[in-house]
Amino acid sequence: MTLQTWIGVIAMVAVAGLVFFYWHQRQLNRAGRKPRAVVFIIALMSGMSLAMYAGLGEADFAVQSSQQLAQQSDDNAEFAGLTASEVNQKRITMIQESIKANKQNGELWYALGNAYMYDNAFDQAVIAFDYSRRLAPAPQANIYSALASALYYQQGQRMTADVSQWLDKALELDKDNFAALTLIGSDYFMSARYQKAIDTWVQILDSEHPDADRPALIAAINRAKQLL
């Protein structure tokens, strides 16, 4: 299991939890909304958010050598019995030490950004992803999506001009970029722009992305239609 894979997995759970805690509070404060509906929507959107972070994927940097992969396998064995948070802290330390030795390694900066996302350290995640962007040998949609996501949560789940700029860049490179579209669809839904959310989720379905949870997408689309 590669370093990025480890961090990507543990990042998904904690970030999704934070996102839907705030979203839950917003929904509960809306007058006239039935609690059962809130719970149903949270369940749907939680699955969508998890899928988005899985869909950030790995940046297209050089493939690691077999020696590096073997070393990572040995390191992973040392983490047996630790909580996800403890593993993440160790990973952050390891990545930071590696970056000290090679500050021009964009892949390490990308992995560090994912680790910071797990800790809800969005300021640091933005910095790390931006370094990864600048060090990438070519523009990469997944890096732009990751940077947009970090900015989105850093700025209180607001679709600011900066967030939109990086999402647009990601979609220019990959019109069906899974992470970008999932973030956009979720934001549309949370801001009650249900038709736009539906259109975005249909685009994800049509793209047949392997990380897309089709049952969750279809359920979300049907729920959004009920709220039109």
C-alpha positions as CSV (number, residue, x, y, z in Angstrom):
1,M,0.0,0.0,0.0
2,T,1.5,3.3,-1.0
3,L,2.0,6.3,1.2
4,Q,-0.7,8.3,-0.7
5,T,-3.2,5.4,-0.5
6,W,-2.8,5.2,3.3
7,I,-3.3,8.9,3.7
8,G,-6.2,9.1,1.2
9,V,-8.1,6.4,3.1
10,I,-7.8,7.9,6.5
11,A,-8.5,11.4,5.1
12,M,-11.8,10.5,3.7
13,V,-13.5,9.5,7.0
14,A,-12.5,12.5,9.2
15,V,-13.1,15.2,6.6
16,A,-16.5,13.8,5.7
17,G,-17.4,13.8,9.4
18,L,-16.5,17.4,9.7
19,V,-18.4,18.4,6.6
20,F,-21.6,16.8,7.6
21,F,-21.5,18.0,11.2
22,Y,-21.6,21.6,10.0
23,W,-24.1,20.7,7.2
24,H,-26.3,18.9,9.8
25,Q,-26.4,22.0,12.0
26,R,-27.4,24.2,9.0
27,Q,-30.2,21.8,8.1
28,L,-31.5,21.6,11.7
29,N,-31.7,25.4,11.8
30,R,-33.9,25.6,8.7
31,A,-37.5,26.1,9.7
32,G,-40.1,23.5,8.6
33,R,-37.6,20.7,7.8
34,K,-38.6,17.3,9.1
35,P,-35.8,15.6,11.2
36,R,-36.2,12.3,9.2
37,A,-35.6,14.1,6.0
38,V,-32.4,15.7,7.4
39,V,-31.1,12.3,8.5
40,F,-31.9,10.8,5.1
41,I,-30.1,13.6,3.2
42,I,-27.1,13.5,5.6
43,A,-26.7,9.8,4.9
44,L,-26.8,10.3,1.1
45,M,-24.4,13.2,1.2
46,S,-22.0,11.5,3.5
47,G,-21.5,8.7,1.0
48,M,-21.0,11.3,-1.7
49,S,-18.4,13.1,0.3
50,L,-16.5,9.9,1.0
51,A,-16.6,9.2,-2.7
52,M,-15.2,12.6,-3.5
53,Y,-12.2,12.2,-1.3
54,A,-11.5,8.8,-2.7
55,G,-11.8,10.4,-6.2
56,L,-9.1,12.9,-5.5
57,G,-6.8,10.1,-6.5
58,E,-3.0,10.2,-6.8
59,A,-1.2,12.9,-8.7
60,D,0.5,11.7,-11.9
61,F,4.0,11.9,-10.5
62,A,6.7,9.3,-11.3
63,V,6.0,5.8,-10.2
64,Q,7.9,4.8,-7.0
65,S,10.7,2.3,-7.2
66,S,10.2,-1.2,-5.8
67,Q,12.7,-0.4,-3.1
68,Q,10.6,2.6,-1.9
69,L,7.4,0.4,-1.9
70,A,9.2,-2.3,0.1
71,Q,10.2,0.3,2.6
72,Q,6.7,1.6,2.9
73,S,5.4,-2.0,3.5
74,D,7.8,-2.3,6.4
75,D,6.7,1.0,7.8
76,N,3.1,0.0,7.6
77,A,3.7,-3.0,9.7
78,E,4.9,-0.7,12.5
79,F,1.4,0.9,12.6
80,A,-0.4,-2.2,13.6
81,G,-2.7,-1.5,16.6
82,L,-2.6,2.3,16.2
83,T,-5.7,4.5,15.7
84,A,-6.2,6.2,12.4
85,S,-5.3,9.5,14.0
86,E,-2.1,8.1,15.5
87,V,-1.1,6.6,12.1
88,N,-1.8,10.0,10.5
89,Q,0.4,11.8,12.9
90,K,3.3,9.4,12.2
91,R,2.7,9.8,8.5
92,I,2.8,13.6,8.8
93,T,6.1,13.3,10.7
94,M,7.5,10.9,8.1
95,I,6.5,13.0,5.2
96,Q,7.8,16.2,6.7
97,E,11.2,14.5,7.3
98,S,11.2,13.3,3.7
99,I,10.4,16.8,2.4
100,K,13.3,18.3,4.4
101,A,15.6,16.0,2.4
102,N,13.8,16.7,-0.9
103,K,11.8,19.9,-1.0
104,Q,11.2,19.6,-4.7
105,N,9.2,16.4,-4.5
106,G,5.7,17.3,-5.5
107,E,4.3,13.9,-4.6
108,L,5.4,14.3,-1.0
109,W,3.7,17.7,-0.8
110,Y,0.5,16.1,-2.3
111,A,0.6,13.3,0.4
112,L,1.2,15.9,3.1
113,G,-1.8,17.9,1.9
114,N,-4.0,14.8,2.3
115,A,-2.6,14.1,5.8
116,Y,-3.4,17.7,6.8
117,M,-6.9,17.3,5.5
118,Y,-7.4,14.4,7.9
119,D,-6.5,16.7,10.8
120,N,-8.8,19.4,9.5
121,A,-5.7,21.5,9.1
122,F,-7.0,23.2,6.0
123,D,-4.6,26.1,6.1
124,Q,-1.7,23.8,6.0
125,A,-3.4,21.6,3.4
126,V,-3.8,24.5,1.1
127,I,-0.1,25.3,1.3
128,A,0.9,21.7,0.7
129,F,-1.4,21.3,-2.3
130,D,-0.2,24.5,-3.7
131,Y,3.5,23.4,-3.5
132,S,2.4,20.1,-5.2
133,R,0.8,22.1,-7.9
134,R,3.8,24.3,-8.6
135,L,6.2,21.3,-8.5
136,A,4.1,19.1,-10.8
137,P,5.8,18.5,-14.2
138,A,2.5,19.3,-15.9
139,P,-0.9,20.7,-14.9
140,Q,-2.9,18.0,-13.2
141,A,-6.7,17.9,-12.6
142,N,-6.4,15.9,-9.4
143,I,-4.1,18.4,-7.8
144,Y,-6.4,21.3,-8.8
145,S,-9.4,19.4,-7.3
146,A,-7.5,18.8,-4.1
147,L,-6.5,22.4,-3.8
148,A,-10.1,23.5,-4.5
149,S,-11.4,21.1,-1.8
150,A,-8.9,22.4,0.8
151,L,-9.8,26.0,0.0
152,Y,-13.5,25.2,0.2
153,Y,-13.3,23.8,3.7
154,Q,-10.7,26.4,4.8
155,Q,-13.2,29.1,3.8
156,G,-16.2,27.7,5.7
157,Q,-17.6,25.6,2.9
158,R,-18.1,28.6,0.6
159,M,-17.7,28.4,-3.1
160,T,-15.4,31.4,-3.4
161,A,-13.7,32.8,-6.5
162,D,-10.5,31.0,-5.6
163,V,-12.3,27.6,-5.2
164,S,-14.2,28.1,-8.4
165,Q,-11.0,29.0,-10.2
166,W,-9.3,25.7,-9.3
167,L,-12.4,23.7,-10.0
168,D,-12.6,25.3,-13.4
169,K,-9.0,24.5,-14.1
170,A,-9.5,20.9,-13.1
171,L,-12.5,20.6,-15.4
172,E,-10.6,22.2,-18.3
173,L,-8.2,19.3,-18.1
174,D,-10.8,16.7,-17.3
175,K,-14.4,17.7,-17.9
176,D,-15.6,14.7,-15.9
177,N,-13.1,15.0,-13.0
178,F,-14.8,13.1,-10.3
179,A,-13.6,15.0,-7.2
180,A,-14.4,18.4,-8.8
181,L,-17.9,17.4,-9.9
182,T,-18.7,15.8,-6.6
183,L,-17.7,18.9,-4.7
184,I,-19.7,21.1,-7.1
185,G,-22.8,18.9,-6.8
186,S,-22.6,18.8,-3.1
187,D,-22.3,22.5,-2.8
188,Y,-25.3,23.0,-5.2
189,F,-27.4,20.7,-3.0
190,M,-26.4,22.3,0.3
191,S,-27.3,25.7,-1.1
192,A,-30.7,24.5,-2.3
193,R,-29.9,24.7,-6.0
194,Y,-31.4,21.3,-6.5
195,Q,-31.6,21.3,-10.3
196,K,-28.0,22.2,-10.7
197,A,-27.1,19.4,-8.2
198,I,-29.1,16.9,-10.2
199,D,-27.5,18.0,-13.5
200,T,-24.0,17.6,-12.0
201,W,-24.7,14.2,-10.5
202,V,-26.2,13.0,-13.8
203,Q,-22.9,14.1,-15.4
204,I,-21.0,11.9,-12.9
205,L,-23.3,9.0,-13.7
206,D,-22.8,9.4,-17.4
207,S,-19.0,9.5,-16.9
208,E,-19.1,6.0,-15.5
209,H,-16.2,6.9,-13.2
210,P,-15.1,3.7,-11.3
211,D,-15.2,5.5,-7.9
212,A,-18.8,6.7,-8.4
213,D,-21.3,5.1,-6.0
214,R,-24.2,4.8,-8.5
215,P,-26.9,3.8,-5.9
216,A,-25.9,6.8,-3.7
217,L,-25.9,9.1,-6.7
218,I,-29.3,7.9,-7.9
219,A,-30.8,8.2,-4.4
220,A,-29.4,11.8,-4.1
221,I,-30.8,12.7,-7.5
222,N,-34.3,11.4,-6.5
223,R,-34.2,13.2,-3.2
224,A,-33.2,16.5,-4.9
225,K,-36.1,16.0,-7.3
226,Q,-38.5,15.8,-4.4
227,L,-37.1,19.1,-3.0
228,L,-37.5,21.0,-6.3
